[in-house]
């Protein structure tokens, strides 16, 4: 290894260490929020939001189903979400019923009417839930806050683990 490469290697290593520390500090609150009542159910969090299906046909079922909140499980085990809730700032609430989120899996909770699958659940609503400025809260079956995300004017919001903005 030449002498000129060594300083560059050290700068790269130092930059990597700083980046890892920042990512670790950012992920800590969401990871800590994933624990509840001593059960080892893994880390579940709101990983993305698509909202505000305005425009022509915004109240159509197809437009309503373009609105969704994604919930992810980054653990190695499935998590039973039965009784968990997802709500907006106005208090409109969706309750998960008989649903288990697989290990390293994501489910999208759509606003409109549809047939539930492993990857897509439907609130069966006939009007918009998620607005341009809103907040989504995920609570466990005991009502404890697991994660929340707020947004302003962006159309798609993602969790920082996926490179987006997440406001607690």
N, C-alpha and C positions, 0 to 999 in steps of 0.2 A: 504494500500500500504506500503510495507516495505521500510526502509531507503535506502537500497542498490539498489532498482529499481528506485528510484527518480533521482539520478544522470544520470543513463542510459537514462531515459525518457527525461531529460533535454538535454542531448547530441543529442538524436534523433530529438527532436524538433528544436534545433539550426541547426542541419545539414539539416533538411527539409526546414527551413527558408532560409538558404544560397542557397540551390539548387533551390528554387523557385525564388530567386532574380537573379540567373545566367540564368535560363530559361527565365525569363521575359526580361532580358537585351538582350539575344540572339534573341528572337522573335521580339523585338521592331522594328529593321530596316525593316524586311519583312512585318510586320503589317503596319508600316507607309507607305511603298511603295504601299500598296494596295489601298490607298485613291487616288481618282482623281477627279478633277474639282468639288469638293463639293458634288458629288453624293454618296449616301450611298449604294454602291454596294457590300460591304463586302471585305473580305481579300482573294485575289486570288494570288497564288504563284506557282512556279515550285517546284513540290514535289518529282520528281525523274527523272532519265535519264537512259536509257540502250542504249549503243552505240557500235560501232565497230563490225559489224557482219562479221569479217574476217574469212578466212578459205575456205574450199571447198564449192562452191555454194554460196559464200558471195553476189553475185549479183542477186541471185534468189529472186523472190518476197517474198517468205517465210522468207528468211534471212533478207531482207530489213524491213519487218514488225516486226522483232525482235528488231529493233532499234525503240526507242520511247522516247518521253518526256512527263511526266505526269504533268498536271496542275490541281491544287486543289482549291476548294472554301470552306473555313471553316466557312463561315457566315451562317446565318439562312435563307437567301434569295437567289434565283437564280440570276446569273449575266449574262447579255447579253454580249457575247464576239464578237458579230458581228463587224468586222473591226479590231479586235485585231490581233497582229502578234507575231509569234515565229520565231526567226532567229538564225543562227549559226555564228561563228566568220568570216566565209567567206562571209557572207551576204545573204546566201540562206534563203528565207523567206517563211513561210506558213502563210496565212491569214485565220482567222476564218470567215466563211460565214454562216449566219443564224443559229447560235448556241448559246444556252443558257446553262450555266453550273449550274446545280441544287445546292441547298443548301447542304452543307456537302458532296459534290460529287467530283469525280476526273475523268478526261478524259485523255486517252493516245493518243498522236498524233504520229502515225506510219509513217515511211518513205515511204513504198511501196504503192501498189495499193490495195484498198479494199472497202468495203461498209461501209459507215459511220453509226454509231449507237450513242446512248447517251453516251456510255463509251469509244468508240474508233473512232477516226477520222484518215483519211489517206491523206498523202501529194500527193500521186499518182506519186512518183518519181521512176526512174529506176536505180538510183545509190545512194550510201551512202551519208548521210548528216553529221551525228555525228561521229567525229573522236576520237582517243585515248586521244588527248589533244584538247579541244574545249571549247566553251562557248555558252550557250543558253540564249537568251534574250527574255523576254515577255514584249510587249508594248501594251498599251491600244489603243482605236480607235483614239486618238489624238496624238499618237506617243510617249507618255510619258512612260518612263521605269517603269514597275511595279515590275519586279523581274529579276534577272539574276543569273546564276550558272555556274561555271567554274570547270573543272576537268583535271586530268592528266592521270594516268594509271589505275584507278579503273574501272571495267566493269559496275557496277551499282552505281549511285550516288543518294543519297536521301537528302532531306531537313532536317535540324537539328530537326525539329518538329517530324520527324519519326526516329530519332536516327542516322542520317548519317552526312556526311560532306557537307557543303554548303559554297562556297567561293564567296564573293561579290566583 
